[in-house]
Amino acid sequence: QPRTMGRYVTLPAAILLLLFAGSPAVHAIRSLQQSSSDEAGGMLFIIKSTLDGECLLFSGRGNDVNPKKYNWNHGANFCGFGEKDGMSPKERVVANKQAVWRLEQLEGDMYTIKSTLDEECLIFGANGNNVYPSRHLWGHGGKYCGFPEQNGMSSKESLLANKQAVWQIENLEDDKFVIKSALDGKCLVFGGDGNNQYPSRFEWGDGGEFCGKPSKEAILAEKRAVFELKLMA
């Protein structure tokens, strides 16, 4: 039987349920989970809001501190990139890097999310108190966001204990996921009734296991906390 937490099917169980569902993102994450997390180099995705299909990215030619949702307005499939100079939309969005993220498994359904612009990790800074996530490396080398070894633990174990750069990615259906901060279990959400372009972490507080919503159907209908993961490489 699939492993569950209450009524919520966690990502490993959801992957088993969707093994033959034809979902590239789910299959890719399943492959990551079957790899040694110390050897796997992660996989590349674009992360799209199901509110409007816009992609999570670093704008300002990649110089912005906080990621926002955006579309380049030349089509819906690859963040609005069109064909140009013999390159397909997919090739162009991957080469541009602003909207491309590397997911690397730490353990179970816990991941780091790295910008391919500079391989820095998406974190909540200021010891986890910042409202909006930003990208960061701690500067001690290695693949775990530059996090140092602490209290006799490896850098990976120390990063997991710190939680600022750790994300729980849970499948809802097909390529639709919620992305939770390991700091407090709150979901990455576009606030202001979806009008805020910059995501923050939030929980609705209705007592449910789906970002504070009472059911999977409710959070899917809400859309502000639901992301489509589209495999790039």
N, C-alpha and C positions, 0 to 999 in steps of 0.2 A: 504494500500500500504506500502511496506517496506520503512523505513526511509533511505534516502540517503544523502550524501554530494557530490554535483556535480554528477559526474558519478561513484563515489566510494561508494559501499555499505558498510556501517559500520558493525562492528561485530554483534551487536544485530540483524540487518536486515538480515545479511548473515546467521545467525543461523536459523532464521525462514525459509529462503529459502531452507536450507539444512536439515530441521528437519527430513525428511524421506529419506535422501540420504545415510544413513548407515555410517556416519562418527563418530567414537567414540570420537575423540577429540572435534569436534563441539558440539556433544551432551553433553559432559562433561562440556564444557565451558558454554553452555546454562544452565546447572544445577547450576553452580556457580552463574550465573547472576540472577537466580530465588531465590537463597538463600539470607538470610540476611548476608551482607558482614561482619558484626560485630560478627556473630556466625559461619560462615562457616570456616572450617579449610583448605580450599584450596584442590587442587587435584594434584597428582604427574604425571609428564610427563618426557619423554626424548625429546630433541629438536634436530632434525637432519637437517643438511644442505642438500638442494636438489641438490647441486653441485655434491656431491660424497657419500651422505648417512652417512657421519661421524657425530658423536654426539658432541654437545657442552658440555664440561666438564672441571673440574679442574684436570689437570694431576699432575705428581709428587706425586702420592699417595694422591692426594687431597690437597697438600700443595702449589700449584702454586697460584699466586696472580690473574692472569687473565685467564678467560676461553678460551679454544681453541677447534678446531674440531679434533676428534680422533676416531679411531676404533681399538678394540683389536684383530681383524683379525681372529675371529672364527665364522663368519657368519655375515649377514647384518642386521638382524631384531632387535637385542638388543645391538647395539653398539659393535658388535663383540664378545660378550660373548657366550660361548658354555655351554653345560650341564656339570656338574661336581659335584661329591659327592652327587648325588641324587637330585640336585637342577636344575631347568630349567633355560634357559638363562634369562628369565624375572626375576625370583627370584634372580638370581645372580647379575644382574645389579642394582636391587632395593636395595639389601643388601650392595653392594659396595658403592653406594651413589654418586660417583664422577660425574656421568652423569644424575642424577635425580634431577628434579626441582619441587618446589611447587609453583603453581600459585594461588595467592589470590587476589580476586577482591577488588578494592577500590570503584570504581563507574563506571557505563557504561562499556566501553571497556578499562578502565585503571586498571592495575594490578601491584602488586609486584611480582618479580621472585626470589624465595629463593632457595639457595643450600641446599639440604637435608643433606649435610655433617655437617653443623653447624647452619642451619636456618638463615644464614646471607643473606642479600639482595643484589641483583645485582644492582650496581649503577655506575654512572660516578663520580669519586671522584674529589678532588681539586675544590670543589664548582662547579662541572659540567664541568671542563676544561680538565680533563684527556681524552686522545685519546681512551684508551681501558677500558672497564668496569671491575670492580673488585667486591668482596663481602665485605659487611660492615654492622656493627650495630652502631648506634649512642650512645648506652649505657644508655638509660633512661628507659629500660624495656618496657613491652607491646608488642603487636603483630605487630606494625607498624614500623619495622626496628629499634626499639629503639629510634625513633624520639621524641623529647620533645614537649610539648605543647608550642605554641608561640602566642603572640599577641591576647590572649583571645580565640584562636582556640584549638580544640582537637588535639591530636597527629596525628590522621588520616588526619584532615584538614590541619595541618601544613606540613605533609609529601607531600600531594597533591600540596600544594603551593610551596614547595621546589623543587619538580620535579626530583631530582637526582636519586631517586629509583623508579620512576613511569614509566611504560611502557604501550604503547597503542598497543594492539594485534588485528590485523585486518585480517579477513579471506579473502582469494582469491578464493579458491575452495577446496572442500574435506577437507583434513587435512593440507592444505598448507596455511601458514600465513606469513605476514610481522610483524616485531617487531620494533616499533618506540619508541625512547626516547621522553618523554614528555618535555624534556628541550627545544628541537628545532624542533621536528617532524621529525628528520632524522632517517633513517632506520639502523638497525643493519646489517652490510654488511661485507663480506670477500673481502678485497681489493686486490690490486696487481693482477688483472685479476683472482681473486679467489685463488691465490697461498698463500696469507697470512693466516696462520692458526688461527690468533687471530682476532675476529671481532671488528670493530669500527663503528661509525655512519657516514652516508654518504647520500648524495642526488645527483642524476645525473644532475639535473638542466636543463632538457629538457622541463620543464614547465608542466609536468603531475602531477597527484595526486598519482601516484604509485611510491613512492621513487624518484620522479623526472623523471620517465619514462612516456611516453604519454598514455599508456594503460595497462590494466591488462595483456593482452597477452604478452606485451613487458617485464614486470617485471617477469612473469612466465618463459619466455624464457631465461632471464638474469640469474636467479637462485642464484646469489650471495647474494641476499637479501631475499630469500624465504626459509622458514623453515617448516619442517614437524613436527607437534606436535603429539606424540604418547602417549596415555594414559597408565599409569602404575597402578594407584590406585586412 
